[in-house]
Amino acid sequence: MKLTILGSGTAVPSLQRNSAGLLLQTGQSQCLIDCGYGTLHQLLRLGLSYHDIDRIFFTHVHPDHICDLIPFLFASKYPDSPRTRDLALVGAPGFGEFFRTLQNAFRHWLKPDTYRLEIVELDQETMECDDFRITPFPVRHMDLSRGYRFENPSGPTLAVSGDTDYCESLIDLGRGADLMVLECSFPDDKKVAKHLTPGEAGRIAERAKCKTLCLTHFFPPCEMETILEQCQNEYSGEIILAKDLLTMEI
């Protein structure tokens, strides 16, 4: 597996950090985890486009995690280069209703003509996908929020939290994972409800016994040296601070 950070930022505009988005490449498929603004341009920088993605997994439907889905689907209808590969959009129960509302708002502009679009709702059941399987875990942010655990039966495991507050399900999500990606929105002294701090992320990673922890989703108050130290106080493993276009082999 290879994971690339497409966006390590939030809803706050930044010249250094795009909104939330990850690219997971497994050998047999290429998937997005969230699709915040800036995702399409970051794919282009990697030599990819709307043609190359097999699935998009949404941790939840806040704008900074989903808003590039609209230009993604709109671009897929470009007459000179229409998308032909089937596409699956995966989210929690209720995602289908949300997407239908979005699609109705833009009328025919988001409806596929040259490819098949599948909406998949997962609660906590495991789904087999090509050379990996995925299991969602409910997390503490909004009703549609899910973290995802990606497992290769004979290889590595990746855990991604999405936006969340501290909750016990995160321990199961990341248990023994080779790489755990946790949001880290605000430093310890500026705790905000429904988001994690570096110390909380470190405690989760330590309890889950994951091998490597990557912190992402940084609001402007997060100063890198400060949050690294706060996390190291709680977690003894390797810590990576996300930046846009950082690639990690798992």
N, C-alpha and C positions, 0 to 999 in steps of 0.2 A: 504494500500500500504506500501511496505517496500523498501527503496532504500539503496544500498550498494555501496560505492565508491571503485571501483576496481583499478582505477588509477587516481591519483590527479596531475600527472606531465605532462610533455610535451615531445618534441622530444629529449631533452637533457637527456642522461642517468643518472639515479640516483639509489642508493641503497635503498632509502627510498620511492621513488615515481615511480610507473609504469606510462606508457602513458595512455591517456584518455580512460576511460571505466566506465560504471555504470551498475549495476544489478538492475532491477525493478521487484519486485515480487508482484503480485496483488491478489493472492488467486487462480485464475484460470489459470494464465500463468506466465512464467518467461522470461523476455526480457532483452537483452543487449541494451544499448544506447552507441554506438561506441564500437570499438574492437581494441584498440591500443595494442602495444606489452606488454606482461605480463598478458593479460586478461585471457588466458587459465589457467595459473598457479594460478591466484587468485581464479578462480572458483573452482579449486581442493582444495584450502585451505578452501573453504566454503562447501565442500562435494558435489560439482556439477561438471559437465563435458559437453562436446559437445553434449551429449545425451539429456540434460535437458532444452535447450534453445528453445523457440518457435519462437521468432522473434529477429532480430537485426536491430535497427534503427540507421542510420548513419546521423550525423549532417553535415558531409562533407567527402571528400575522401583524405585528407592529410594523409601521412603515419602514423603519431602518433595517428590517430583515426581509422585506418582501417587495419593495417598490420597483426594483429592476425587472420583476416578472412582467410588468406591462410592456416595456420596450422589448423584452426578450420575445414575447409572443407576437408583438406587432412586427418586429424585424423578421420573424419566421414566415411572414406572409409576403415578403418582398418578391415581386413577380420575377425579377431577373435571377434570384437565388433563393427560392423557397425551401424551407426545411422539409425534408422527406423522412427523417428518422423519427420513429415513435418516441413520445415523451410521456413520462409519468411524473405527476405532482403528488407528493406524499405529505400528509399532515395528520393532525389529531382529529378525532370525531368532531364534526362541525366545520371542518375545512372545506368540504364540498359545498356547503351552503354559502360560505364566505366567497368562494371562487365564483359561484354562479352569479352572485350579486355583482361582483367585480366585472364579470364578463358581460352581464346585461347592461352595465353602465357604459361600456365601450362598444356595445352592440356587436356587429360582425367583425370589427377590427381585431378582436382577439381570438376569434373562432378559427380553428385550423381547417384548411382546405386540402393540403397536400400531405398531411401526416395524421397519425392517430394520437389523440391526447387522452390519457387515462388519469382519473382522479382516484387516489388511494387514501383511505382513512385507516389509520392504525391507532389502536389504544395502547395496549401493552403486549400484543401478540407479536411473535417473531415472523418476519417475512424473508424468504429466500430470494436473493438477487444475484444472478450470474455466479461470481466466485466469492460472494460474501453473504452473510445474513445480518439483518438489522432488527434490533429490539428497541422500542421506545420506552421511556420511563417518564412518568408524570413528574414535573418539577414545579416549583412554587413561584409563579410569575403571573399567569393569566390562565383561564380555563383551557385554552387550546395549546398551552405550553408543553413541550416534550423535549427531553434530552434523548440522544440516540447513541446506541452502542452498536458499532460495526465490528463484526467478527469474521475472520477467515478461519474455517474449521481446522486448517493445518498451519495457520500462520498468525499474524498479529491481530491485536484488538485495539480499536480506537473508540474513545468515549467523548461525546460532545454535549455540553450542558445546555447551550442556548442561554437566554436570560433567565435568572433564577435567584431566589433567596436560598439561604441555608436550609436543607431538608434531608431527611434520612435516605430518600430514594437516590440521592446523588452518590451515596456510598456504594449502593448496589450497581449503579450505572458504571462507576469507574473501577469496580473491584478487580484488581490485578491487571488492569489495562496497560498495554505497552505505552500508550500516549493518552492522556486525559486533557481535553481542552475545556477550560472553565472561564466563564466571564469574570471580569474583575473591574467593575465599573468605577468604584470610588475607593480612596484609601481608608484605612481603619478608622481614622478620626472623623470621617465624613460619611458614615454608614447611611445608606438610603434603602428604604424598604423595597423588597422584591429584587434586589441586586446583591452581589457578593463583594466583599472586600478582600484584599490579599490575605489577611490572616484567616478569614473563613475559608477561602479557597485552599490554603495550605492545610488546614485541619481536615477538610474533606479528602484531599489527596493523601494525607498521612493515614487516615482511617481506611481509605480504599486500597492502600498499598499499591498504587499505580507506579509504573517505573519512571515515567517522565510526565511533568505537568507543564502545560502551556497556558499562560494567562493572556486574555484578549478582551476586546470590547471596552476600551479605555476612554472614559470621559476626560476632559482637559485637566481636572485636578490630580490625575494620576501621574506622578513623577516617577520615572523608571527606577532610579536608585532606591527611592523610598519604598515603593511597593515590593521590590525584590527583597529587601531586608525584612519587611513585614511578613512576607510569605515564608522566607527562610526560617523565621522564628518558629514556624509551625510544621514545616515539611522538610524532611531530610534528603529527599531525592533531587533529581535534576529539574531545574526550573528554566523554562524558555519564555521570554517576553515577546509576544507576537509583534510583528511589523508587517506591513503590506508586502506581498510577494515573497515572504519567507516560505521556503519549502522544507518539509521534514519527511524523511524516509522512516517508515514504521516497520 
